[in-house]
């Protein structure tokens, strides 16, 4: 069975070459190679000097062959035999021995001996492709060959122990980072594997089924669902490769101790602007004129480097693959066969190329017969035992050399950059416009205030003038009245009296002909003040009358609106009363239906328990949802029909509303109906969307009835089988509620339901920390106080699920400390029950032990409590082959166990 190799594949490949790379000879490229490189550089330069249209040139697939040195096994087994190949690197030829007296000769673009250094391999195979990618062309570097011949060593070696051993991936990124500008250029990387015809993201293992997208116009293939990581420095790229290598599938075969079981593909996307290249548009008369500086879109080059580490082809009778490993080998050989068919069709210029026979050929559509510059390195071994596989690899390379690609420059206008630039300019213009508008508004306001002041001054002057004219008029009228009074008195009293009267008024006899004396200014001012007061009082009175009239009209309108609202409320109250009466009738009907259905369900459950009481103990291995489904499938089919009928007639929302009923019996019957509905997977999403999960958790929190606790916990256990529901249960505090219920109840059936729910939650990688913090693991450990086998089976299942998630996290490097199960005291109970008579308990505990043992840091605690001996027993006596094999592999791979067995002189090979 294949596992994620955690970086051991490249180390195993390194072992095959480590004795030879230290003494590797340094070759300089031959004259023919120099001329070829010069030709490719000249072609790329000419394309850069060309027009903005995509330029295309013909480029044959270049093929190099690399010979792996003999490994330790071949040095012993083939000591009396010569190598099956003879290399002639100076002539770029090799001879393949057909028998002792006959051989075939083949020519390649480059022949690399077993002493060729990693640097030389990179310079002759990949560097021309990398330079083309930097010039704006797509490029592909691929390794093909039999399993165990050094493909992963050639491409993906990290060179952690020896920098000279770095593979093509690292060296290519070093050259790219050296050439690009961090300010203007960008580099994005995706890393994925093709495993069993599914595309899985090596940077995000949860993304394990990525779809292929094709552009209907250009036919370009892309993976929009793959993780894209921007690369800024060499260190981040190494960390990315280490992460991807840890998630790649590998297994042990007779031909290779760490055989890759998937095709690994690294895609490097490079985006670079083209400097000194002006874009232009056509005018109406057909002439091309430069676009204005503001609207000129920059020209960019988007190129892609694809590095493909193919899984090795293998013959089943030689590799010894069986079981799941055999299925993996079939899938690998089928995809490689599909690739070979495409190469043959392209080499023979066939009208039909079967690129859709495999996802591998779809991904490499641009690499063979497309627009990419492709370089292929085929790896072979020297052993005459594998002469057939070596011959097949050589013939594959010969056919690939006949494939012609039309290499195309990938240039385009960067309209997004232009859009961002225009948006920035628009923001600046908008800000400037707003500033000018504000200054204009301020100026208008200033002028308006000055005008208002001037108008107020003019009005005041006009008012003063009117006042003066009015005073003069009153003064003239007063003089006229005085004259009339004087004339009347003169006529009545005579001349003398008149003189006296005139004297009294201050008029001298001598001044009889002069006008009478005018009133004083104080009298005039007093008269004017009185006049103003009268006018003010009159205006105030008129304004008050107008205000009262307005208030009267307003109150009349309010009174009319209130009367209308009262009428509406009266009608609404009547409608509410009718609706209330109708709902009360429906509630009574629902209660009677629930009572009837609950009675039937309880009766069928009792009948089922009687029938199941005589079954063997192995039936305890069935999970809670299976038991519930069995209840509904067997004699409970009538109950299921009744529940479904009620669900369709009444509706889920009304059933859930009865969970809040004040009547305890109604709540019990309602939660039983919800639990029966939750046992069907098709109903679970509807229950959660309608708020059923929240209602069940609230019942578990607030109710004191043991029956409600048991049924609600069972329903939650069914809902917890879905990963989305598990996260909702966590977010709503469900783990704490279940843990608290596990400590407070002693009822075995309730404990079984609670343990089943927690066991389902333990299988979610995202909830590991939450389970520890909120006491979920502690609750599992405490529930072993109930010795009921059903409860213990669910507890063991939960521990096995949790240990499996921890093992997965430690393999991915996200967990480094001891297991939470060990820290919370579960290990002694696990060891005591590892050989339990009940098969469900024993099977889950055996799995838990194997998963715990896969993490080296747990070895010391496990040895201390005697878990090592149980692992030895499981590896020898377990009835389940998969568990037995897992225990054997764990004992061999854990150094702590090996050291203890050696110390105790226990022979375990």
C-alpha positions in Angstrom: 0.0 0.0 0.0 1.4 3.4 -1.0 2.0 6.1 1.5 3.1 9.8 1.4 6.9 9.5 1.4 7.8 12.4 3.6 10.9 13.2 1.4 12.4 9.7 1.5 12.1 9.2 -2.3 14.7 11.7 -3.2 17.0 10.4 -0.4 16.6 6.8 -1.8 17.5 8.0 -5.3 20.4 9.9 -3.9 21.8 6.7 -2.4 22.1 5.2 -5.9 24.3 8.1 -7.1 26.2 9.2 -4.0 29.2 7.0 -4.6 29.7 8.4 -8.1 28.9 12.2 -7.9 31.9 13.0 -5.8 34.2 11.8 -8.5 32.1 13.0 -11.4 33.9 14.4 -14.4 33.2 17.9 -15.5 32.5 18.0 -19.2 32.3 21.1 -21.4 29.6 21.2 -24.1 30.7 19.8 -27.5 30.9 22.0 -30.5 27.6 20.7 -31.9 25.8 21.5 -28.6 27.3 25.0 -28.6 26.1 25.6 -32.1 22.6 24.3 -31.1 22.5 26.6 -28.0 23.7 29.5 -30.1 21.0 28.8 -32.7 18.3 28.7 -30.1 19.6 31.9 -28.5 19.7 33.6 -31.9 16.1 32.5 -32.6 14.9 33.8 -29.3 16.7 37.2 -29.9 15.2 37.5 -33.3 11.7 36.9 -31.8 12.3 39.6 -29.2 13.2 42.0 -32.0 10.1 41.1 -33.9 6.6 42.6 -33.9 4.1 42.3 -31.1 2.3 39.4 -32.8 3.1 36.0 -31.5 6.1 34.7 -33.4 6.4 31.0 -34.0 9.4 28.8 -34.9 9.8 25.1 -35.3 11.5 23.3 -32.5 12.1 19.5 -32.3 11.8 17.8 -28.9 15.4 17.4 -27.6 16.2 14.0 -25.9 19.1 13.2 -23.6 19.8 9.7 -22.1 21.3 9.3 -18.7 22.7 6.0 -17.4 22.3 5.1 -13.7 25.3 3.4 -12.1 25.0 -0.1 -10.7 23.5 -0.3 -7.2 24.6 -2.6 -4.5 22.1 -5.4 -5.5 23.2 -5.3 -9.2 26.9 -5.4 -8.2 26.2 -8.8 -6.6 23.6 -10.3 -8.9 25.2 -9.1 -12.2 28.8 -9.4 -11.1 29.5 -12.0 -13.9 27.7 -10.1 -16.6 28.5 -7.0 -18.6 26.3 -4.0 -18.8 23.5 -4.2 -21.4 24.4 -0.7 -22.8 27.6 0.8 -24.1 27.8 4.6 -24.1 29.7 6.7 -26.7 29.2 10.2 -25.3 31.7 11.9 -27.6 29.6 10.6 -30.6 26.3 11.1 -28.7 25.5 7.4 -29.3 24.8 4.3 -27.3 24.8 0.6 -28.1 22.2 -1.7 -26.7 23.3 -5.3 -26.5 20.7 -7.6 -28.1 22.8 -10.7 -27.3 26.5 -11.7 -27.0 27.2 -11.0 -30.6 24.7 -8.4 -31.8 23.8 -4.9 -30.7 21.8 -1.9 -31.9 23.1 1.7 -32.1 21.0 4.8 -31.3 21.8 8.5 -31.5 20.5 11.2 -29.1 21.0 14.9 -28.6 23.1 14.1 -25.5 24.5 11.0 -23.9 25.2 11.3 -20.2 27.3 8.6 -18.5 26.9 7.4 -14.9 29.7 9.9 -13.9 27.9 13.0 -15.3 27.4 15.6 -12.5 24.0 17.1 -11.7 25.3 20.5 -12.9 26.2 19.1 -16.4 22.8 17.3 -16.6 21.1 20.6 -15.9 23.2 22.6 -18.4 22.6 20.3 -21.3 19.0 19.2 -20.6 17.1 22.1 -18.8 19.1 25.3 -19.1 18.2 26.0 -22.8 14.5 25.5 -21.8 14.8 27.8 -18.8 16.4 30.5 -20.9 13.6 30.2 -23.4 11.0 30.6 -20.6 12.8 33.8 -19.5 12.5 35.0 -23.1 8.7 34.5 -23.1 8.2 30.9 -24.4 6.6 27.9 -22.7 9.0 25.1 -21.8 8.8 21.5 -20.5 11.5 19.3 -18.9 10.4 15.7 -18.4 12.1 12.5 -17.1 11.0 9.1 -18.4 12.2 5.7 -17.6 11.9 2.4 -15.7 11.2 2.6 -11.9 14.4 3.0 -9.9 16.6 4.5 -12.7 17.0 7.9 -11.1 14.2 10.2 -12.5 13.4 11.8 -9.1 17.1 12.1 -8.4 17.7 14.0 -11.6 14.7 16.4 -11.3 13.8 16.8 -7.6 16.9 16.2 -5.5 17.1 19.0 -2.9 20.9 18.7 -2.2 20.4 19.0 1.6 23.6 17.0 2.3 25.6 18.1 -0.7 24.8 21.2 -2.7 26.4 19.7 -5.8 23.6 17.1 -5.8 20.8 19.7 -6.5 18.4 18.6 -9.1 16.9 20.4 -12.1 14.0 21.9 -10.2 16.2 23.8 -7.7 18.8 24.8 -10.4 16.0 26.1 -12.7 14.5 28.3 -10.0 18.0 29.6 -9.1 18.5 30.8 -12.7 15.0 32.3 -12.9 15.4 34.2 -9.6 18.7 35.5 -10.7 17.3 36.9 -13.9 13.9 38.4 -12.8 13.3 41.7 -11.1 11.4 41.5 -7.8 9.9 44.9 -8.4 8.5 44.3 -11.9 8.4 40.5 -12.5 6.4 37.9 -10.7 6.8 34.1 -10.2 4.0 31.8 -9.2 4.4 28.0 -8.6 1.9 25.2 -8.4 2.8 21.6 -7.5 0.5 18.6 -7.9 0.5 14.9 -8.6 -1.6 12.6 -11.0 -2.5 9.6 -8.8 -4.8 6.9 -10.0 -6.2 9.3 -12.7 -7.0 12.0 -10.1 -5.1 15.3 -9.9 -4.2 16.1 -6.2 -2.7 19.3 -4.9 0.7 18.5 -3.2 0.6 21.9 -1.5 -2.9 21.4 -0.1 -3.6 17.7 0.4 -7.3 18.3 1.1 -7.7 19.5 -2.5 -7.6 16.0 -3.9 -9.7 16.2 -7.1 -8.7 19.1 -9.3 -10.5 19.5 -12.6 -8.8 20.3 -15.9 -10.0 23.4 -17.8 -9.4 24.0 -21.5 -9.6 27.3 -23.4 -12.1 26.6 -26.2 -10.4 29.1 -28.5 -6.7 28.5 -27.9 -6.9 24.9 -26.5 -4.6 25.8 -23.6 -4.9 23.6 -20.6 -5.0 25.0 -17.0 -5.8 23.9 -13.5 -7.8 26.8 -11.9 -8.3 24.8 -8.7 -4.6 24.2 -8.0 -2.9 26.2 -5.2 -0.7 29.0 -6.6 2.2 30.3 -4.4 4.2 33.4 -5.2 8.0 32.8 -4.9 10.2 35.6 -3.7 13.4 33.8 -2.6 15.1 30.5 -2.9 14.3 29.4 0.7 10.6 29.6 0.2 10.9 27.5 -2.9 12.8 24.8 -1.1 10.2 24.7 1.7 7.5 24.4 -1.0 9.3 21.4 -2.6 9.7 19.7 0.8 6.0 20.1 1.5 5.1 18.6 -1.9 7.6 15.8 -1.5 6.1 14.9 1.9 2.6 14.6 0.4 3.6 12.5 -2.7 2.6 8.9 -2.7 5.4 6.3 -2.7 5.8 2.6 -1.7 8.3 -0.2 -1.4 8.7 -2.6 -4.4 11.2 -5.2 -5.4 12.7 -2.8 -7.9 12.8 0.4 -5.8 12.5 0.8 -2.0 10.8 4.2 -2.5 8.9 3.9 -5.8 6.9 6.9 -6.8 3.3 5.9 -7.3 2.2 9.2 -9.0 3.3 11.5 -11.7 4.5 14.8 -10.1 4.2 18.0 -12.1 5.8 21.4 -11.1 4.5 24.4 -12.9 6.4 27.7 -12.7 4.5 30.7 -14.1 6.7 33.7 -15.1 5.3 37.1 -15.9 7.7 39.8 -17.2 7.0 43.2 -18.8 8.6 44.0 -22.1 10.6 47.2 -22.0 11.0 49.7 -24.9 8.0 48.3 -26.8 5.3 50.8 -27.7 1.8 49.7 -28.4 -0.1 51.3 -31.3 -3.6 51.4 -32.8 -4.8 51.8 -36.4 -6.5 55.0 -37.5 -9.4 55.2 -39.9 -7.1 55.4 -43.0 -5.2 52.3 -41.9 -2.1 54.0 -40.6 -0.8 52.9 -37.2 -0.1 55.7 -34.7 1.2 55.4 -31.2 -1.4 55.5 -28.5 -1.3 58.4 -26.1 1.1 57.9 -23.2 -1.8 57.7 -20.7 -3.8 55.0 -22.7 -0.8 52.9 -23.8 -1.1 49.4 -22.4 2.2 47.8 -21.4 3.3 44.6 -23.2 4.0 41.6 -20.9 5.2 38.0 -21.5 3.5 35.2 -19.7 5.5 32.0 -19.9 5.4 28.7 -18.1 8.0 26.1 -17.2 6.6 22.6 -16.6 8.9 20.0 -14.9 7.4 16.5 -15.0 8.7 13.6 -12.9 6.9 10.6 -14.3 6.3 7.5 -12.2 8.4 4.6 -13.4 7.1 2.0 -15.7 7.3 -1.5 -14.2 6.5 -5.1 -15.0 4.4 -6.7 -12.4 6.3 -10.0 -12.3 9.5 -8.1 -11.5 8.2 -5.5 -9.1 6.1 -7.9 -7.1 3.2 -5.5 -6.8 0.0 -6.9 -5.3 -3.3 -5.6 -3.8 -3.6 -1.8 -3.9 0.0 -1.4 -5.2 -1.0 -3.6 -8.2 -3.9 -1.2 -9.0 -1.4 1.7 -8.7 1.0 0.0 -11.1 -1.9 -0.6 -13.6 -2.9 3.1 -13.5 0.8 4.2 -14.0 1.3 1.8 -17.0 -2.0 2.9 -18.6 -1.1 6.6 -18.5 2.4 6.0 -19.8 0.9 3.8 -22.6 -1.5 6.7 -23.5 1.5 9.0 -23.6 3.4 6.6 -25.8 0.5 6.4 -28.3 0.4 10.2 -28.5 4.2 10.3 -29.2 3.8 7.7 -31.9 0.9 9.6 -33.6 2.9 12.8 -33.5 6.1 11.2 -34.8 4.1 9.6 -37.7 2.2 12.9 -38.4 -1.1 11.1 -37.8 -4.3 13.0 -38.4 -5.6 11.9 -35.0 -3.7 12.2 -31.7 -5.4 10.5 -28.8 -4.7 13.2 -26.2 -7.9 12.6 -24.3 -7.2 9.0 -23.4 -5.5 10.1 -20.2 -5.3 13.1 -17.9 -1.5 12.9 -18.3 -1.7 13.4 -22.1 -4.2 16.3 -21.6 -1.8 18.0 -19.2 1.2 17.5 -21.6 -0.8 18.6 -24.7 1.3 21.8 -25.1 4.6 19.9 -24.5 4.4 17.4 -27.4 3.1 18.8 -30.6 2.2 22.1 -29.0 3.9 25.5 -28.6 6.4 24.7 -25.8 10.1 24.1 -26.1 10.5 20.5 -24.7 13.5 18.7 -23.4 13.2 15.0 -22.4 15.7 13.0 -20.3 15.3 9.3 -20.4 16.9 7.3 -17.6 18.1 3.8 -18.0 19.9 1.2 -15.9 22.9 -1.0 -16.8 21.5 -4.4 -15.6 21.1 -7.0 -18.4 18.2 -8.4 -16.4 16.2 -5.3 -17.4 17.3 -5.3 -21.0 13.7 -5.3 -22.2 12.7 -2.3 -20.1 15.8 -0.4 -21.2 15.1 -1.1 -24.9 11.5 0.2 -24.4 12.8 3.4 -22.8 15.3 4.0 -25.6 12.7 3.5 -28.3 10.4 5.9 -26.5 13.1 8.5 -26.6 13.8 7.8 -30.3 10.2 8.4 -31.2 10.0 11.6 -29.1 12.9 13.0 -31.1 10.7 13.0 -34.2 8.1 15.2 -32.6 8.1 18.8 -33.9 6.7 21.7 -31.7 5.8 25.1 -33.0 7.4 27.3 -30.3 5.3 30.4 -29.8 6.2 33.6 -28.0 3.6 34.4 -25.3 3.2 38.2 -25.5 0.0 40.1 -24.7 -1.2 43.5 -23.6 -1.4 44.0 -19.9 -4.8 45.6 -19.8 -5.1 45.0 -16.0 -2.0 47.1 -15.4 -3.4 49.8 -17.7 -6.7 49.7 -15.9 -5.0 50.1 -12.5 -3.0 53.0 -13.8 -6.1 54.7 -15.2 -7.9 54.1 -11.9 -5.0 55.8 -10.0 -5.1 58.7 -12.5 -8.8 59.0 -12.2 -8.6 59.1 -8.4 -6.1 61.9 -8.7 -8.3 63.9 -11.1 -11.3 63.3 -8.9 -9.5 64.5 -5.9 -8.3 67.6 -7.8 -11.8 68.2 -9.1 -13.2 67.9 -5.6 -10.6 70.3 -4.3 -11.4 72.9 -7.0 -15.1 72.4 -6.5 -14.7 73.0 -2.7 -12.7 76.2 -3.4 -15.4 77.3 -5.9 -18.2 76.6 -3.4 -16.3 78.5 -0.7 -15.9 81.5 -3.0 -19.6 81.4 -3.9 -20.5 81.3 -0.2 -18.2 84.3 0.5 -19.7 86.3 -2.3 -23.2 85.3 -1.1 -22.5 86.5 2.4 -21.2 89.8 1.2 -24.2 90.3 -1.0 -26.6 89.4 1.9 -24.8 91.9 4.1 -25.0 94.6 1.4 -28.7 93.9 0.8 -29.3 94.0 4.6 -27.6 97.4 4.7 -29.7 98.8 1.8 -32.9 97.5 3.4 -31.9 99.1 6.7 -31.3 102.4 4.9 -34.6 102.1 3.1 -36.4 101.5 6.4 -34.7 104.5 8.0 -35.7 106.7 5.1 -39.3 105.5 5.3 -39.3 106.3 9.1 -38.0 109.8 8.4 -40.6 110.5 5.7 -43.3 109.2 8.0 -42.1 111.5 10.8 -42.1 114.5 8.5 -45.6 113.7 7.3 -46.8 113.4 10.9 -45.1 116.6 11.8 -46.8 118.5 8.9 -50.2 117.1 9.9 -49.6 118.2 13.5 -48.9 121.8 12.2 -52.1 121.8 10.2 -54.1 120.7 13.3 -52.5 123.4 15.4 -53.2 126.1 12.8 -56.9 125.0 12.7 -57.2 125.1 16.5 -55.6 128.5 16.6 -58.0 129.8 14.0 -61.0 128.4 15.8 -59.9 129.9 19.1 -59.3 133.3 17.5 -62.7 133.5 16.1 -64.4 132.4 19.4 -62.6 134.4 22.0 -61.5 137.5 20.2 -58.3 139.1 19.4 -57.1 139.6 23.0 -57.9 136.2 24.1 -56.3 134.9 21.1 -53.1 136.8 22.0 -53.2 135.4 25.5 -53.8 131.9 24.1 -51.0 132.4 21.7 -48.8 133.6 24.5 -49.7 130.5 26.4 -48.5 128.5 23.5 -45.3 130.4 23.5 -46.2 132.7 20.5 -45.3 136.3 20.8 -47.6 139.1 19.7 -45.1 140.3 17.3 -44.9 136.9 15.7 -48.6 136.5 14.9 -47.8 136.0 11.3 -45.3 133.2 12.1 -46.3 129.5 12.4 -47.1 128.0 15.8 -44.4 126.3 17.9 -43.6 122.7 16.9 -43.8 119.7 19.4 -40.6 118.5 20.9 -38.5 115.6 19.5 -39.2 113.5 22.7 -42.9 113.8 22.0 -42.4 112.6 18.4 -40.1 109.7 19.6 -42.8 108.7 22.1 -45.5 108.7 19.5 -43.3 106.7 17.2 -42.5 104.1 19.9 -46.2 103.7 20.6 -46.9 103.2 16.9 -44.2 100.6 16.6 -45.5 98.7 19.7 -49.0 98.7 18.2 -47.7 97.3 14.9 -45.6 94.7 16.7 -48.6 93.6 18.9 -50.8 93.4 15.8 -48.2 91.2 13.9 -47.7 89.0 16.9 -51.4 88.5 17.2 -51.8 87.6 13.5 -48.9 85.1 13.7 -50.4 83.5 16.8 -53.7 83.1 15.0 -52.0 81.6 12.0 -50.1 79.1 14.3 -53.3 78.1 16.1 -55.0 77.5 12.8 -52.1 75.3 11.6 -52.2 73.3 14.9 -55.9 72.8 14.6 -55.5 71.4 11.1 -52.6 69.2 12.2 -54.6 67.7 15.1 -57.5 67.0 12.8 -55.2 65.1 10.5 -53.7 63.1 13.4 -57.1 62.2 14.7 -58.1 60.9 11.3 -54.9 58.8 11.0 -55.4 57.4 14.5 -59.0 56.4 13.7 -57.7 54.6 10.5 -55.0 52.8 12.4 -57.5 51.7 15.1 -59.7 50.2 12.3 -56.7 48.4 10.8 -55.6 47.0 14.2 -59.1 45.8 14.9 -59.1 43.9 11.6 -55.7 42.5 12.3 -56.7 41.4 15.8 -59.6 39.5 14.3 -57.3 37.8 11.8 -54.8 36.9 14.5 -57.6 35.3 16.6 -58.7 33.2 13.6 -55.1 32.2 12.9 -54.6 31.3 16.5 -57.6 29.0 16.5 -56.5 27.3 13.4 -52.9 26.7 14.8 -54.4 25.3 18.0 -56.3 22.8 15.9 -53.2 21.9 13.9 -51.2 21.5 17.1 -53.8 19.1 18.6 -53.7 17.1 15.4 -49.9 17.0 15.3 -49.8 15.9 19.0 -52.1 13.0 18.3 -50.1 12.0 15.2 -46.8 12.2 17.1 -48.2 10.1 20.0 -49.4 7.5 17.6 -46.1 7.4 15.6 -44.0 7.4 18.7 -46.0 4.5 20.1 -45.6 2.5 16.9 -41.8 3.3 16.8 -41.3 2.2 20.4 -43.2 -1.0 19.7 -41.2 -1.8 16.6 -37.9 -0.9 18.5 -38.8 -3.3 21.3 -39.6 -6.0 18.7 -36.3 -5.4 17.0 -34.3 -5.5 20.3 -35.9 -8.9 21.0 -34.8 -10.2 17.6 -31.3 -8.8 17.9 -30.7 -10.1 21.4 -29.5 -13.5 20.1 -27.1 -12.3 17.5 -23.3 -12.8 17.8 -21.1 -10.2 19.4 -19.7 -9.2 16.1 -22.9 -7.3 15.3 -21.6 -4.6 17.9 -19.3 -3.4 15.2 -22.1 -1.7 13.4 -22.3 2.1 13.8 -25.3 4.0 15.2 -26.6 5.2 11.8 -26.5 1.6 10.5 -28.6 0.4 13.5 -31.1 3.2 12.9 -31.3 2.4 9.2 -31.8 -1.3 10.1 -34.7 -0.4 12.4 -36.3 1.5 9.5 -35.6 -1.2 6.9 -36.8 -4.3 8.7 -40.1 -4.6 10.6 -40.0 -0.8 11.1 -40.8 0.0 7.4 -44.3 1.0 8.5 -42.8 3.4 11.0 -40.6 4.9 8.3 -43.6 5.3 6.0 -45.5 7.0 8.8 -42.6 9.4 9.6 -42.1 10.2 5.9 -45.9 10.8 5.5 -45.9 13.1 8.6 -42.7 14.9 7.2 -44.4 15.5 3.9 -47.8 16.5 5.3 -46.8 18.6 8.3 -43.4 20.0 7.3 -40.0 19.9 9.1 -40.3 23.4 10.6 -43.6 22.6 12.4 -42.1 19.3 13.7 -39.0 21.2 15.0 -41.2 23.8 16.6 -42.7 21.1 18.8 -39.2 20.5 20.4 -39.9 23.8 22.3 -43.3 22.6 23.5 -44.2 23.0 27.2 -45.6 19.5 27.2 -42.8 17.0 28.1 -44.5 14.1 26.3 -44.8 16.2 23.1 -41.1 17.1 23.3 -40.1 13.4 23.7 -42.2 12.3 20.8 -41.0 15.2 18.6 -37.3 14.5 19.3 -37.9 10.8 18.4 -39.3 11.8 15.1 -36.4 14.1 14.4 -33.9 11.3 15.3 -35.7 8.9 12.9 -35.5 11.5 10.1 -31.8 12.2 10.9 -31.0 8.5 10.3 -31.6 9.1 6.6 -28.7 10.9 4.9 -31.1 12.6 2.5 -32.8 14.4 5.4 -29.7 15.6 7.3 -29.0 18.7 5.2 -32.7 19.8 5.5 -32.7 19.3 9.3 -29.5 21.4 9.7 -30.8 24.2 7.4 -34.1 24.3 9.3 -32.2 24.8 12.6 -32.7 21.2 13.8 -29.1 20.9 14.9 -29.3 24.0 17.1 -32.6 22.8 18.6 -31.1 19.4 19.4 -28.1 21.0 21.1 -30.4 23.3 23.1 -32.4 20.2 24.3 -29.1 18.6 25.4 -28.2 21.7 27.3 -31.5 22.6 28.9 -33.5 19.4 29.3 -33.3 17.2 32.4 -35.1 14.2 30.8 -32.8 11.2 30.2 -34.8 9.9 27.3 -34.5 13.2 25.5 -30.7 13.2 26.2 -30.4 9.7 24.7 -32.4 10.3 21.6 -31.0 13.8 21.0 -27.4 12.5 21.3 -28.3 9.7 18.8 -29.6 12.3 16.3 -26.5 14.4 16.8 -24.3 11.3 16.2 -26.1 10.8 12.9 -25.6 14.4 11.8 -21.9 14.3 12.9 -21.1 11.9 10.1 -21.1 14.9 7.7 -17.9 17.0 7.8 -19.8 20.3 7.4 -22.1 19.4 10.2 -19.1 18.5 12.4 -17.8 22.0 12.1 -21.3 23.4 12.9 -21.4 21.2 16.0 -18.0 22.5 17.1 -19.0 26.2 16.4 -22.2 25.8 18.6 -20.4 24.3 21.6 -21.5 20.7 20.8 -18.2 19.2 22.0 -18.5 20.7 25.4 -22.1 19.6 25.7 -21.4 16.0 24.8 -18.4 15.9 27.1 -20.4 17.3 30.0 -23.2 14.8 29.3 -20.7 11.9 29.3 -19.5 12.8 32.8 -23.1 13.2 34.3 -25.0 10.2 33.0 -24.7 6.5 33.8 -27.2 5.2 31.3 -25.4 2.8 28.9 -27.6 3.7 26.0 -27.1 7.4 26.4 -23.3 6.9 26.8 -23.3 4.8 23.6 -25.0 7.6 21.7 -22.6 10.3 23.2 -19.6 8.2 22.5 -20.7 7.6 18.9 -21.1 11.3 18.3 -17.6 12.1 19.8 -16.1 9.2 17.8 -17.5 10.7 14.5 -16.0 14.2 15.5 -12.6 12.5 16.2 -12.3 11.7 12.5 -12.1 15.4 11.5 -8.5 16.7 11.2 -9.7 20.3 11.8 -11.2 19.5 15.2 -8.2 17.9 16.9 -7.3 20.9 19.0 -10.9 21.7 19.8 -11.5 18.2 21.0 -8.6 18.4 23.4 -9.5 21.9 24.7 -13.2 21.2 25.2 -12.6 17.8 26.9 -13.7 15.5 24.2 -10.8 13.1 24.6 -11.0 13.2 28.4 -14.7 12.3 28.1 -13.9 9.3 25.9 -11.4 8.1 28.6 -13.9 8.6 31.4 -16.7 6.6 29.6 -14.7 3.4 29.9 -16.1 3.3 33.4 -19.2 1.8 31.8 -18.2 -1.7 30.9 -21.0 -2.1 28.4 -19.5 -3.5 25.2 -21.5 -1.1 22.9 -20.1 1.9 24.8 -16.5 0.5 24.7 -16.8 -0.2 21.0 -17.7 3.4 20.3 -14.9 4.7 22.6 -12.3 2.5 20.8 -13.6 3.7 17.4 -13.2 7.4 18.6 -9.6 6.7 19.8 -8.7 5.0 16.5 -10.1 7.9 14.5 -8.2 10.5 16.6 -5.0 8.5 16.5 -5.3 8.3 12.7 -5.7 12.1 12.3 -2.7 12.6 14.6 -0.6 10.2 12.5 -1.6 12.1 9.4 -0.7 15.5 11.0 2.7 14.2 12.1 3.5 12.9 8.6 2.7 16.4 7.2 4.9 18.0 9.9 2.0 20.0 11.6 2.3 18.0 14.9 5.6 17.4 16.7 4.6 16.7 20.4 3.3 13.6 22.1 -0.2 12.2 21.3 -3.1 13.8 23.1 -4.4 10.3 23.8 -1.2 9.6 25.8 -1.3 12.9 27.6 -4.9 12.4 28.6 -4.2 8.9 30.0 -5.9 6.7 27.4 -2.8 4.5 26.6 -3.1 2.1 29.6 -6.7 1.3 28.7 -5.8 0.8 25.1 -3.0 -1.6 25.9 -5.3 -3.6 28.4 -8.0 -4.0 25.8 -5.8 -4.7 22.8 -6.8 -8.3 22.9 -10.4 -7.9 23.9 -12.8 -10.7 23.1 -15.2 -8.4 21.3 -14.0 -8.1 17.7 -15.2 -4.4 17.2 -13.3 -3.3 20.3 -10.2 -5.2 19.5 -10.1 -4.1 15.8 -10.4 -0.4 16.6 -7.8 -0.6 19.5 -5.3 -2.4 17.2 -5.7 0.4 14.6 -5.2 3.0 17.4 -2.0 1.3 18.5 -0.6 1.2 15.0 -1.4 4.8 14.3 0.1 5.9 17.7 3.3 4.0 17.0 3.9 5.7 13.6 5.0 8.9 15.5 8.5 8.4 16.9 7.9 10.7 19.9 5.3 8.3 21.2 7.6 5.2 21.2 9.0 5.7 24.7 5.6 5.9 26.4 4.3 2.9 24.5 7.4 0.8 25.4 6.9 1.8 29.1 3.3 0.5 29.2 3.9 -2.7 27.2 2.4 -1.5 23.9 5.5 -2.8 22.0 4.5 -6.5 22.8 1.0 -5.9 21.6 2.3 -4.4 18.3 4.5 -7.5 17.9 1.4 -9.7 18.6 -0.7 -7.7 16.1 2.0 -8.0 13.4 1.9 -11.8 13.7 -1.5 -12.9 14.8 -4.0 -10.2 13.7 -6.8 -11.7 11.5 -7.0 -8.5 9.5 -4.3 -8.4 6.8 -4.3 -4.6 6.5 -3.8 -4.1 10.2 -1.1 -6.8 10.3 0.8 -5.2 7.5 0.5 -1.7 9.1 1.9 -3.0 12.4 4.8 -4.7 10.6 5.7 -1.6 8.7 5.4 0.5 11.8 7.8 -1.8 13.8 10.3 -1.6 11.0 10.2 2.1 10.5 10.3 3.3 14.1 13.8 3.4 15.4 12.8 3.4 19.1 11.0 0.1 18.7 13.9 -1.4 16.7 16.4 -0.4 19.4 14.2 -1.9 22.2 13.7 -5.1 20.3 17.5 -5.3 19.7 18.2 -4.6 23.4 15.8 -7.4 24.4 17.4 -9.6 21.8 14.1 -10.2 20.1 14.6 -11.3 16.5 12.1 -9.3 14.4 13.0 -9.0 10.7 
